[in-house]
Amino acid sequence: MLGFLKNLFGGTSVDYAELVKNGAQIIDVRTPAEYNGGHIKGSKNIPLQSLNQNLGKIKKNKPVITCCASGARSAAAKSILQNSGFTEVYNGGGWSSLQSKLS
């Protein structure tokens, strides 16, 4: 059960800093208002409800890290991206937690 939760909400076995250093894209799927209240520098805001319509804004040949407020929306975004042909997608969980893993 714990492994399932780690996979769903982002485990600690992923080196997010290394991924970003190597060109990973951070997609923040919160609302624009949430994003404007604070976000990871260099991240791209594509709200979950409009993700399907904006897949062209995300490079398929680069790893993708999704994030949101708590990890639930980013888990849904990870599934959407994987179902749309993105091969390397990680759920970074909550953006503030992810930010601390990047520094």
N, C-alpha and C positions, 0 to 999 in steps of 0.2 A: 504493500500500500504506500509506503513512504517513497519508494522508487517512482511509483505512478505520480504522486504529488510533485516530486522533484522534476519529472519530465514535463508535467503540466505547467508548473509555475516557475520553472527555471532552477536548475540545480546549481551547486557550487563547483561542479567539475569543469565548467567552461571558463576559459581564460578570456573574458570579454575584452580586457585591455589589449591583449595580443591580437584578437580578431579585428579590433578597430585600427590598431597600428598597421595591420595588413590590408586595410581598405574596406572593412565591413561597414555597411550602412545601418544607421539607427533610425528606425521608423517609430515615431511616437503616435499611437492611435487614440490619444485623448482628444477631447473637443478643443477647438481653437482657444476658447476662454481658459481652459485648464492649462494648455500649452503656454499661453502668454503669461500665466502666473508663475512659470518656472519650467525650465527644460534643460536637457543636455545640449551643450554647445555643439553645433554641427548636425544635430538630429533634424529629421524632416517630419513635419506634422501632417499626417494623413489620417483623419478620423476614421475609426473602425467602420462606421456606417457608409463611408464613401470609398473604402479601400478597393473594392472590386472595380470601380470606375476609374481608379487612379493607378492601376498596376503598371502602366507604362512609365510612371515616374520613378520606378524602382528598377535598378539594374539586376538582371537575372544572373549575370556572371560574377557577382560579388556576394559575399555572405550578407545576410540580413539579420539584424537583432531588433525584435519588437519590444516595445515597452508601453506602459500606461500608468495608471495610478497604483494599482495593487497587483496586477498580474493576470487578472481574469480576461480583460479585453485583449491583452497582448497574446494570451494563449489562443484565443479565437482568431486573432490576426495571423498567428503562425500557421494554424490549420488552413486558413484561406489561401495564404501564400503557397504552402506546400501543395494544396489541391490545384493551384494555378501554375504549377510547373517550376516553382523555385525550389532548388535542391538543398541549399544550405541556409536554414532558418533556425534561429534561436529565440526562445522566449526569455527576454532579459528581466521580466517581472516589472515591478514598480520602478519608475524613472529615477527616483531619488536613491533607491537602493542600487540600481545599476550604475548611477553616477559615482557612487562611492567605490564600486568595483573597478571603475575605469581609472581612478587616480592612484 
